[in-house]
């Protein structure tokens, strides 16, 4: 794993700007989701858009409420599918800018809604197109652009900004909830324009993905982008940039040799494309099935049992725990790799879900002492999710796929997240009416399956270039549970240093002599090490 010194050196101001600018896409999702959870309990919003009962009182019916809340996820699902080919055609940066315009359109439709509830649904779908597209493009863009020493932490910033967006929206809702007219919810929507503007401005300040530029044959622009990322002409190491360019070019040449990928390529078993497409999809599905949204749904109920009756305060408490615990997750992802936090987090979450389900179903949740235990269980679960499965899955999406299928496979995987987000949002009220807190047992089982999936199928990719990750998945001698040792062996042999510090286009020699006789400026590409394979 990279040391703190290596991470500090790699985290230059330009690199930090890339992480902050791109991750505003996560802020859009968090703020939009959090705002609506407040709107649906605001009297003016309910009177305008909820079902009208026979007595003339407006109340949310289960179906309409599920559609109003859940249609954002349908828009996100469509947006994540469109974003893959869009990003491959226009580039990551231009596509994100285009999605900003889509987000503004959705916000405008929403803020002008009068009394037709389907007007709100249309607005939610349009906003979802932008949010879902960003959820696919942001991890891909950041992973393709920033140094590998800090790649995991910066990709994980997407999830951090989701939590910040949630907390910010809760605070905005709390501030506008005391207003007695439509400014209750329209004021909060107006604030939301700010986040789209910040995403657009930030995206204009950063370069296009160097890997995408190489794929388009624009080598000079890719070199300029990498130079900017590494601190400009004065600070950038020309040897490292040349080595990265050569490695990217080799990867693109291989792509051109076998043909550019398409949707069908993601389901081709060769080069483990199908394996990784299915794995990415399942990881995204399991992120939803861990039960995070269930806790946010039940938060109001369990906090009321200990005397907190203001639902906005409840949201702020849960949102604060979510934000605070995401920060250590950025460190865990780099310090302990990708697999260990996900495995530990899955087991920890499973344990607290069992406690939550057992206490809530076997004892009286209305009791203050039992309510406190359930609150602790909820907070301990959220603490784990925020520092492991929340950011970790977005990191996996940015590293899992080779460039040939990165757009299509990442889109397919992200649809799994949004599809199950919608299903859980829509059906959770119906399910909890039947089994109440025993729903926690269902999610405990899902966490067990998620942990097993990571252990048996997901490879450790921290500290490796994206090209080296592709090579690792296709090495038959490496298994997911041995991939951590494989990564350590790569570091010991100096293969990572060869990519960082030297030119790679040199004639290959035989076996170990190839490495022993090569200076730092003459070491070959990682791919040219067939005689060392038995050492792994």
C-alpha positions as CSV (number, residue, x, y, z in Angstrom):
1,X,0.0,0.0,0.0
2,X,1.3,3.5,-0.6
3,X,2.9,5.2,2.3
4,X,1.7,8.5,3.8
5,X,4.7,10.2,2.3
6,X,3.9,8.9,-1.2
7,X,0.2,9.9,-0.8
8,X,1.2,13.5,0.3
9,X,3.6,13.8,-2.6
10,X,1.0,12.6,-5.1
11,X,-1.8,14.9,-3.7
12,X,-0.7,18.1,-5.5
13,X,-3.1,21.1,-5.7
14,X,-4.1,20.2,-9.3
15,X,-4.9,16.6,-8.2
16,X,-6.9,17.8,-5.2
17,X,-8.8,20.2,-7.6
18,X,-9.7,17.3,-9.8
19,X,-11.1,15.3,-6.9
20,X,-13.1,18.2,-5.5
21,X,-14.5,19.4,-8.9
22,X,-15.5,16.0,-10.1
23,X,-17.0,14.9,-6.8
24,X,-19.5,17.7,-6.9
25,X,-21.5,15.2,-9.0
26,X,-21.9,13.2,-5.8
27,X,-23.0,16.4,-4.0
28,X,-25.8,16.8,-6.6
29,X,-27.1,13.3,-5.8
30,X,-26.9,13.7,-2.0
31,X,-28.6,17.1,-2.0
32,X,-31.3,16.1,-4.4
33,X,-32.1,13.0,-2.4
34,X,-32.0,14.6,1.0
35,X,-34.2,17.6,-0.1
36,X,-37.1,15.4,-1.3
37,X,-37.1,13.4,1.9
38,X,-37.9,16.7,3.6
39,X,-40.3,18.0,1.0
40,X,-42.7,15.1,1.5
41,X,-43.4,16.1,5.1
42,X,-43.8,19.9,4.3
43,X,-47.4,20.9,4.6
44,X,-47.4,23.1,1.4
45,X,-45.8,20.3,-0.7
46,X,-48.2,17.7,0.7
47,X,-51.3,19.9,0.0
48,X,-50.2,20.4,-3.6
49,X,-49.0,16.9,-4.7
50,X,-50.3,14.2,-2.3
51,X,-53.5,12.2,-2.7
52,X,-56.7,13.9,-1.8
53,X,-58.8,11.8,0.6
54,X,-62.7,11.8,0.7
55,X,-62.6,14.2,3.7
56,X,-60.6,16.7,1.6
57,X,-57.3,16.2,3.5
58,X,-54.2,15.5,1.5
59,X,-52.2,12.5,2.5
60,X,-49.6,10.4,0.7
61,X,-50.8,7.1,-0.7
62,X,-48.2,4.4,-0.8
63,X,-48.1,4.2,-4.6
64,X,-47.8,7.9,-5.3
65,X,-45.3,8.4,-2.5
66,X,-43.2,5.5,-3.9
67,X,-43.3,7.0,-7.4
68,X,-42.5,10.6,-6.3
69,X,-39.5,9.4,-4.3
70,X,-38.4,6.5,-6.5
71,X,-38.6,8.0,-10.0
72,X,-35.3,9.8,-9.4
73,X,-33.7,6.3,-9.4
74,X,-35.3,5.4,-12.7
75,X,-33.9,8.6,-14.3
76,X,-30.5,7.7,-12.7
77,X,-30.7,4.2,-14.2
78,X,-31.3,5.6,-17.7
79,X,-28.6,8.3,-17.2
80,X,-26.0,5.8,-16.2
81,X,-26.7,3.7,-19.3
82,X,-26.4,6.8,-21.6
83,X,-23.3,8.2,-19.9
84,X,-21.1,5.3,-21.0
85,X,-21.3,5.7,-24.7
86,X,-21.7,9.5,-24.3
87,X,-18.4,9.7,-22.3
88,X,-16.6,7.5,-24.9
89,X,-17.8,9.7,-27.7
90,X,-17.6,13.3,-26.3
91,X,-15.0,12.7,-23.6
92,X,-15.5,12.5,-19.8
93,X,-15.2,16.3,-19.3
94,X,-17.6,17.5,-22.0
95,X,-20.1,14.9,-21.0
96,X,-20.1,16.1,-17.3
97,X,-20.7,19.6,-18.5
98,X,-23.6,18.5,-20.7
99,X,-25.1,16.7,-17.7
100,X,-24.9,19.9,-15.7
101,X,-27.3,21.5,-18.2
102,X,-29.6,18.5,-17.9
103,X,-29.6,19.0,-14.1
104,X,-30.5,22.7,-14.4
105,X,-33.4,21.7,-16.7
106,X,-34.7,19.2,-14.1
107,X,-34.4,21.7,-11.3
108,X,-36.3,24.3,-13.4
109,X,-39.1,21.9,-14.2
110,X,-39.4,21.1,-10.4
111,X,-39.4,24.6,-9.1
112,X,-42.1,25.6,-11.6
113,X,-44.4,22.7,-10.6
114,X,-47.8,23.9,-9.4
115,X,-50.3,21.2,-8.4
116,X,-49.8,18.2,-10.9
117,X,-48.0,15.4,-9.1
118,X,-46.8,14.0,-12.4
119,X,-45.0,17.3,-13.0
120,X,-42.8,16.4,-10.0
121,X,-42.1,13.0,-11.4
122,X,-41.0,14.4,-14.8
123,X,-38.7,16.8,-13.0
124,X,-37.3,13.9,-10.9
125,X,-36.6,11.8,-14.0
126,X,-34.8,14.6,-15.8
127,X,-32.6,15.4,-12.7
128,X,-32.0,11.6,-12.4
129,X,-30.5,11.5,-15.9
130,X,-27.8,14.0,-14.8
131,X,-27.2,12.4,-11.4
132,X,-27.0,8.9,-12.8
133,X,-24.7,10.0,-15.6
134,X,-22.4,11.7,-13.1
135,X,-22.4,8.6,-10.9
136,X,-20.9,6.6,-13.7
137,X,-18.6,9.2,-15.3
138,X,-17.1,10.8,-12.1
139,X,-15.4,7.6,-10.8
140,X,-14.2,6.8,-14.3
141,X,-12.8,10.3,-15.0
142,X,-11.0,10.5,-11.6
143,X,-9.5,7.0,-11.8
144,X,-8.2,7.7,-15.4
145,X,-6.7,11.1,-14.4
146,X,-5.1,11.1,-10.9
147,X,-1.9,9.3,-9.7
148,X,-2.5,5.8,-8.5
149,X,-1.1,6.6,-5.1
150,X,-4.2,8.6,-4.3
151,X,-6.6,7.2,-6.8
152,X,-8.7,5.3,-4.3
153,X,-9.1,8.2,-1.8
154,X,-10.1,10.7,-4.5
155,X,-12.6,8.3,-6.2
156,X,-14.0,7.7,-2.7
157,X,-14.5,11.5,-2.4
158,X,-17.6,11.0,-4.6
159,X,-19.3,9.2,-1.7
160,X,-18.0,11.8,0.7
161,X,-19.7,14.5,-1.3
162,X,-22.9,12.4,-1.4
163,X,-23.0,12.5,2.4
164,X,-22.1,16.2,2.5
165,X,-24.9,16.8,0.0
166,X,-27.3,14.9,2.2
167,X,-26.4,16.7,5.3
168,X,-26.5,20.1,3.6
169,X,-29.9,19.4,2.2
170,X,-31.1,18.4,5.7
171,X,-29.9,21.7,7.1
172,X,-31.5,23.7,4.2
173,X,-34.8,21.8,4.8
174,X,-34.6,22.6,8.5
175,X,-34.1,26.2,7.7
176,X,-37.0,26.5,5.2
177,X,-39.4,24.2,7.1
178,X,-40.7,27.1,9.2
179,X,-41.9,29.0,6.2
180,X,-45.7,28.7,5.6
181,X,-45.9,29.0,1.8
182,X,-44.3,27.3,-1.3
183,X,-40.9,28.8,-0.4
184,X,-40.7,25.9,2.0
185,X,-39.6,23.7,-0.8
186,X,-39.0,26.1,-3.7
187,X,-36.4,27.9,-1.7
188,X,-34.5,24.6,-1.1
189,X,-34.7,23.8,-4.9
190,X,-33.3,27.3,-5.7
191,X,-30.3,26.6,-3.4
192,X,-29.7,23.4,-5.4
193,X,-28.8,25.4,-8.5
194,X,-25.6,26.4,-6.7
195,X,-24.3,22.9,-6.7
196,X,-24.8,22.4,-10.4
197,X,-23.0,25.7,-11.1
198,X,-20.0,24.7,-8.9
199,X,-19.8,21.3,-10.7
200,X,-19.8,23.1,-14.1
201,X,-17.1,25.7,-13.0
202,X,-14.9,23.0,-11.5
203,X,-15.1,20.8,-14.6
204,X,-14.1,23.8,-16.8
205,X,-10.9,24.2,-14.6
206,X,-9.6,20.6,-15.0
207,X,-8.2,18.8,-18.1
208,X,-9.7,15.9,-20.1
209,X,-8.9,12.3,-19.1
210,X,-5.4,11.6,-20.5
211,X,-6.4,8.0,-21.2
212,X,-9.3,9.0,-23.2
213,X,-7.1,11.5,-25.2
214,X,-4.6,8.7,-25.9
215,X,-7.5,6.6,-27.1
216,X,-8.4,9.4,-29.5
217,X,-4.8,9.7,-30.8
218,X,-4.3,13.1,-29.2
219,X,-1.0,12.3,-27.6
220,X,0.2,15.9,-27.2
221,X,-3.0,16.9,-25.4
222,X,-2.6,13.9,-23.1
223,X,1.0,14.9,-22.3
224,X,-0.2,18.4,-21.4
225,X,-3.0,17.0,-19.2
226,X,-0.6,14.7,-17.4
227,X,1.9,17.6,-16.9
228,X,-0.8,19.7,-15.4
229,X,-1.9,16.9,-13.1
230,X,1.7,16.4,-11.8
231,X,2.1,20.1,-10.9
232,X,3.0,21.8,-14.2
233,X,6.3,22.1,-16.2
234,X,8.3,23.0,-13.1
235,X,7.3,20.1,-10.9
236,X,6.3,17.3,-13.3
237,X,8.8,14.5,-13.9
238,X,9.2,14.1,-17.7
239,X,10.4,10.5,-17.3
240,X,7.3,9.5,-15.4
241,X,5.0,11.2,-17.8
242,X,6.7,9.5,-20.8
243,X,6.4,6.2,-19.1
244,X,2.7,6.7,-18.4
245,X,2.1,7.7,-22.0
246,X,4.0,4.7,-23.3
247,X,1.9,2.3,-21.1
248,X,-1.3,4.0,-22.1
249,X,-0.3,3.8,-25.8
250,X,0.5,0.1,-25.4
251,X,-2.9,-0.6,-23.9
252,X,-4.7,1.4,-26.7
253,X,-2.7,-0.5,-29.3
254,X,-3.9,-3.7,-27.8
255,X,-7.5,-2.4,-27.9
256,X,-7.1,-1.4,-31.5
257,X,-5.7,-4.8,-32.4
258,X,-8.6,-6.7,-31.0
259,X,-11.2,-4.0,-32.0
260,X,-12.9,-1.3,-30.0
261,X,-15.4,-2.5,-27.5
262,X,-19.2,-2.1,-27.5
263,X,-22.1,-3.3,-25.3
264,X,-21.6,-6.9,-26.4
265,X,-17.9,-6.8,-25.6
266,X,-18.8,-6.4,-21.9
267,X,-20.4,-9.8,-22.1
268,X,-17.5,-11.5,-23.8
269,X,-15.8,-14.1,-21.6
270,X,-12.4,-13.4,-23.1
271,X,-10.0,-11.3,-21.0
272,X,-12.5,-11.8,-18.1
273,X,-14.7,-9.0,-19.5
274,X,-17.9,-10.9,-18.6
275,X,-16.5,-11.8,-15.2
276,X,-15.8,-8.2,-14.4
277,X,-19.1,-6.9,-15.8
278,X,-21.0,-9.3,-13.6
279,X,-18.8,-8.6,-10.6
280,X,-19.2,-4.8,-10.9
281,X,-23.0,-5.2,-11.3
282,X,-23.2,-7.4,-8.2
283,X,-21.0,-5.0,-6.1
284,X,-23.3,-2.1,-7.0
285,X,-26.4,-4.2,-6.1
286,X,-24.9,-5.2,-2.8
287,X,-24.1,-1.6,-1.9
288,X,-27.9,-1.1,-1.9
289,X,-28.7,-4.4,-0.2
290,X,-26.4,-3.6,2.7
291,X,-29.4,-1.8,4.2
292,X,-28.2,1.8,4.3
293,X,-31.4,3.2,2.8
294,X,-33.4,1.1,5.2
295,X,-31.8,2.8,8.2
296,X,-32.4,6.2,6.8
297,X,-36.0,5.2,6.2
298,X,-36.5,3.9,9.7
299,X,-34.4,6.6,11.4
300,X,-37.4,8.8,12.1
301,X,-39.3,6.0,13.8
302,X,-36.6,4.8,16.1
303,X,-35.5,8.2,17.1
304,X,-39.0,9.1,18.0
305,X,-39.0,6.3,20.5
306,X,-36.5,8.1,22.7
307,X,-38.2,11.5,22.5
308,X,-36.9,13.1,19.3
309,X,-40.0,14.0,17.5
310,X,-38.7,16.5,14.9
311,X,-38.0,14.4,11.7
312,X,-35.6,17.1,10.4
313,X,-33.5,16.8,13.5
314,X,-33.4,13.1,13.1
315,X,-32.2,13.5,9.5
316,X,-29.4,15.8,10.7
317,X,-28.2,13.4,13.3
318,X,-28.0,10.5,10.8
319,X,-26.5,12.7,8.2
320,X,-23.8,14.0,10.5
321,X,-22.8,10.4,11.5
322,X,-22.7,9.6,7.8
323,X,-20.4,12.5,6.9
324,X,-18.0,12.2,9.9
325,X,-17.4,8.5,9.3
326,X,-16.8,8.9,5.6
327,X,-13.6,10.8,6.3
328,X,-11.7,7.8,7.8
329,X,-12.9,5.8,4.9
330,X,-10.8,7.9,2.5
331,X,-7.8,6.8,4.5
332,X,-8.8,3.2,4.9
333,X,-9.2,2.7,1.2
334,X,-5.6,3.7,0.6
335,X,-3.9,2.4,3.7
336,X,-5.6,-1.1,3.9
337,X,-6.4,-1.6,0.3
338,X,-9.8,-2.3,-1.3
339,X,-10.7,-5.9,-0.1
340,X,-10.0,-5.7,3.6
341,X,-12.3,-2.7,4.4
342,X,-15.2,-4.2,2.3
343,X,-14.8,-7.6,4.1
344,X,-14.5,-6.1,7.6
345,X,-17.3,-3.6,6.9
346,X,-19.7,-6.3,5.6
347,X,-19.2,-8.5,8.7
348,X,-19.5,-5.5,11.0
349,X,-22.7,-4.3,9.3
350,X,-24.2,-7.8,9.4
351,X,-23.6,-8.0,13.2
352,X,-25.3,-4.8,14.0
353,X,-28.2,-5.6,11.7
354,X,-28.8,-8.8,13.6
355,X,-28.8,-6.8,16.9
356,X,-31.2,-4.3,15.4
357,X,-33.6,-6.9,14.1
358,X,-33.5,-9.0,17.2
359,X,-34.0,-6.1,19.7
360,X,-36.7,-4.5,17.5
361,X,-38.7,-7.6,16.9
362,X,-38.4,-9.5,20.2
363,X,-38.6,-6.5,22.6
364,X,-40.6,-3.3,22.8
365,X,-39.0,-0.7,20.6
366,X,-41.2,2.0,22.2
367,X,-39.2,1.4,25.5
368,X,-36.6,4.1,25.9
369,X,-33.8,1.7,26.8
370,X,-34.6,-0.5,23.8
371,X,-34.8,2.5,21.6
372,X,-31.3,3.6,22.7
373,X,-30.0,0.2,21.7
374,X,-31.6,0.5,18.3
375,X,-30.2,4.0,17.8
376,X,-26.7,2.7,18.7
377,X,-27.2,-0.1,16.2
378,X,-28.3,2.3,13.5
379,X,-25.3,4.6,14.1
380,X,-22.8,1.8,14.3
381,X,-24.1,0.4,11.0
382,X,-24.0,3.8,9.3
383,X,-20.5,4.4,10.6
384,X,-19.3,1.2,9.0
385,X,-21.1,1.8,5.7
386,X,-19.8,5.3,5.4
387,X,-16.2,4.3,5.8
388,X,-16.3,1.0,3.8
389,X,-19.1,0.0,1.4
390,X,-20.2,3.6,0.8
391,X,-16.9,4.8,-0.8
392,X,-15.4,1.4,-1.6
393,X,-17.8,0.4,-4.3
394,X,-17.3,3.6,-6.3
395,X,-13.5,3.0,-6.1
396,X,-14.0,-0.5,-7.4
397,X,-16.0,0.9,-10.4
398,X,-13.2,3.2,-11.3
399,X,-10.5,0.4,-11.3
400,X,-12.3,-2.7,-12.4
401,X,-12.5,-2.5,-16.1
402,X,-10.0,-2.3,-19.0
403,X,-10.3,0.8,-21.2
404,X,-11.9,-1.2,-24.1
405,X,-15.1,-1.8,-22.1
406,X,-14.8,0.7,-19.3
407,X,-17.7,2.9,-20.5
408,X,-20.2,0.1,-21.2
409,X,-19.4,-2.1,-18.3
410,X,-19.4,0.8,-15.8
411,X,-22.7,1.9,-17.1
412,X,-24.2,-1.6,-16.8
413,X,-22.9,-1.9,-13.2
414,X,-24.2,1.5,-12.2
415,X,-27.7,0.6,-13.4
416,X,-27.7,-2.2,-10.8
417,X,-27.3,0.4,-8.1
418,X,-30.1,2.6,-9.3
419,X,-32.4,-0.2,-10.1
420,X,-32.2,-1.6,-6.6
421,X,-32.3,1.8,-5.2
422,X,-35.7,2.2,-6.8
423,X,-36.9,-1.2,-5.8
424,X,-36.0,-0.7,-2.1
425,X,-37.4,2.8,-2.1
426,X,-40.7,1.7,-3.6
427,X,-41.2,-1.6,-1.7
428,X,-39.7,-0.9,1.7
429,X,-42.8,0.7,3.1
430,X,-44.9,-2.3,2.0
431,X,-42.4,-4.9,3.4
432,X,-41.9,-3.2,6.7
433,X,-45.7,-3.1,7.2
434,X,-45.6,-6.9,7.1
435,X,-42.4,-7.9,8.9
436,X,-41.4,-4.6,10.8
437,X,-37.9,-4.7,12.3
438,X,-37.3,-8.3,11.1
439,X,-36.4,-6.6,7.8
440,X,-33.0,-6.2,9.5
441,X,-32.4,-9.9,9.3
442,X,-32.9,-9.8,5.5
443,X,-30.2,-7.2,5.1
444,X,-27.9,-9.1,7.5
445,X,-28.1,-12.0,5.1
446,X,-27.4,-9.7,2.2
447,X,-24.3,-8.4,4.0
448,X,-23.1,-12.0,4.4
449,X,-23.5,-12.6,0.7
450,X,-21.8,-9.3,-0.1
451,X,-18.8,-10.2,2.0
452,X,-18.5,-13.6,0.4
453,X,-18.6,-12.1,-3.0
454,X,-15.7,-9.7,-2.2
455,X,-13.6,-12.5,-0.7
456,X,-14.1,-15.0,-3.5
457,X,-14.3,-12.8,-6.6
458,X,-12.9,-9.3,-6.1
459,X,-9.1,-8.6,-6.7
460,X,-7.0,-6.2,-4.7
461,X,-6.1,-3.3,-7.0
462,X,-4.7,-0.6,-4.7
463,X,-1.4,1.0,-5.9
464,X,-1.6,-0.6,-9.4
465,X,-2.0,1.3,-12.6
466,X,-5.3,0.5,-14.4
467,X,-3.2,-1.4,-17.0
468,X,-1.6,-3.5,-14.3
469,X,-5.1,-4.3,-12.8
470,X,-6.1,-5.6,-16.2
471,X,-3.1,-7.8,-16.4
472,X,-3.7,-9.1,-12.8
473,X,-7.2,-10.2,-13.6
474,X,-6.0,-12.2,-16.6
475,X,-3.1,-13.9,-14.8
476,X,-4.3,-17.5,-14.1
477,X,-1.9,-17.9,-11.2
478,X,-3.5,-15.1,-9.2
479,X,-6.7,-15.7,-7.2
480,X,-8.8,-12.9,-5.5
481,X,-7.7,-14.1,-2.1
482,X,-4.0,-14.1,-3.1
483,X,-4.2,-10.8,-5.1
484,X,-2.9,-8.8,-2.1
485,X,0.3,-10.8,-2.1
486,X,0.6,-10.5,-5.8
487,X,0.4,-6.7,-5.5
488,X,3.1,-6.7,-2.8
489,X,5.3,-8.8,-5.0
490,X,4.9,-6.3,-7.9
491,X,6.1,-3.6,-5.6
492,X,9.1,-5.6,-4.3
493,X,10.2,-6.4,-7.9
494,X,10.2,-2.7,-8.6
495,X,7.6,-3.0,-11.3
496,X,5.6,-0.1,-10.1
497,X,8.8,2.1,-9.9
498,X,9.6,1.2,-13.4
499,X,6.3,2.8,-14.6
500,X,6.9,5.8,-12.4
501,X,10.5,6.6,-13.1
502,X,11.7,5.3,-16.4
503,X,11.3,4.8,-20.1
504,X,9.8,1.5,-21.0
505,X,10.4,1.0,-24.7
506,X,13.7,-1.0,-24.4
507,X,14.6,-4.3,-25.9
508,X,13.6,-7.2,-23.7
509,X,16.2,-9.6,-22.2
510,X,15.8,-12.9,-20.6
511,X,14.4,-13.7,-17.2
512,X,15.7,-12.0,-14.1
513,X,18.6,-10.5,-16.1
514,X,16.1,-8.3,-17.8
515,X,15.4,-6.5,-14.5
516,X,18.8,-6.8,-12.8
517,X,20.6,-5.2,-15.7
518,X,18.1,-2.4,-16.4
519,X,18.6,1.0,-14.8
520,X,15.7,3.0,-13.5
521,X,15.5,4.7,-16.9
522,X,15.6,1.5,-18.9
523,X,13.2,-0.9,-17.2
524,X,10.7,-2.7,-19.4
525,X,6.9,-2.6,-19.2
526,X,5.2,-4.7,-16.6
527,X,3.7,-6.8,-19.3
528,X,7.1,-8.1,-20.4
529,X,7.8,-10.4,-17.5
530,X,6.8,-13.8,-18.7
531,X,9.8,-15.5,-17.1
532,X,9.0,-14.1,-13.7
533,X,5.5,-15.4,-13.6
534,X,6.4,-18.5,-11.6
535,X,7.7,-16.3,-8.7
536,X,4.2,-15.0,-8.0
